[in-house]
């Protein structure tokens, strides 16, 4: 899978996770399709996809044994680093520590890790 395809997988899984886990009606930006996603967000999705892919590869696939919480924490930390890369002063919600994230986002981040994992099988 190319990095662009991986970034799209990240975004599509994010949207599916938001639709499944978000309580109520999500903000439009949460479910913006790939074609309308800002370039910075595409780059961030690509970078996080690649970090998860490499993490799985470097562990010879054994990172799949992580708990859903550990998978979610990894994705969230990678995403936070991208927010600091793309924004001089990111909004606090963009860089919140994992325990401070809403449950829907934690679940969605786990889904992202597992979708990348499945794509490599």
N, C-alpha and C positions, 0 to 999 in steps of 0.2 A: 504494500500500500504506500503510495506517495505521501509526502507530508501534507500536500493540499487535501488529498482524500482523508488523511488522518484528522486534519483540522475540521473538515466537514463532518466527519464521524463525531468528533468532540461536540460540535455545535448542534448536530441533530440529536445526539443523546442528551445534551443539556435541555433542548426544547422538550423532548419527550419526558424527561425527568420533571421539569417544571410543570408540565401539563398533568403529570401523575401525582406529584407530591405537594405542589403549591396549594395552600388553603385559599379557596376563592378564585377570583379572577387575577391572573398575573399581569404585571405591567407589560405594555406592548414590547418594550425593549428586551424583555426576557425571552420572548418567543419570535423575535425578528428572524425571518428566514436567511439562510446563508447569503443569498444574492444581495440582500440589503444590510448585511452586517458590516459595520465600519472596518476599515483596513486594520487599525490597531487591534481590534478584537479578533480578527482573522489571524493576525500574526501571533497573538497571545494563545489562541486555541491551538495553532500549529506547534508552538513551543511546548505547551503542556502535553500535547499528544506525544511529541518526541521524547519528552522527559519520562513519561510513563512507559513508552515503548522501550527506551533504553534501560530503565529500571528493571523491567521484566526480563529483558535480554541479559543484563549483567548478573541477574540472580538465577540465570538458567531456568527461568519460569517459576522459580520458587516463591517469588513475591505474590503469586496467586494464593498462597497460603495465609496471607495477611487477613485480618478481620475486615469486615466492611468499614468499621470505624477507621482502621489504619489506612485503608485504601482512600477513604474520603479525606483524611488528614493530608495524605501525600498530594492529592490533586489540589486541595485548597492551598497548601503551602506553595506549590508550583505556580498557581494562579496569582497568589499574592505577590510573588516575586515579579511576575509580569506586570502587575499594576504599578509597582514601583519603577519598573523599566519605562513604561509608557506614559506615566503621569508624574510630574514634579511633586505635586501635592494631591495624591489621590483622596477621594472621599473616604471617610472612615469605614463605611460599609464595604468598600472595595478591598480593604486590607485588614478586616477584622480577623482576630485569631479564631481558630477552629471552634473552641468552646462557645464563642459568642455568635456563631453563625446560626441561622434558623434551621430547624430540623429538616425542612424541605430541601434546603441547600446541601446539607450534609448527605442526605439520601441521594440527591442528584449527583454529587461529586463521586459517591461510591459507584453509582450506575455508570458514570463516565469511565472510571478505572476498569470496571468489569467489561464494558463494551470494547475498550481498547484491547484488553486481555483476550477476549473472544476473537477479535479480528486477527490476532496473531497465531491462533491455533490452526 
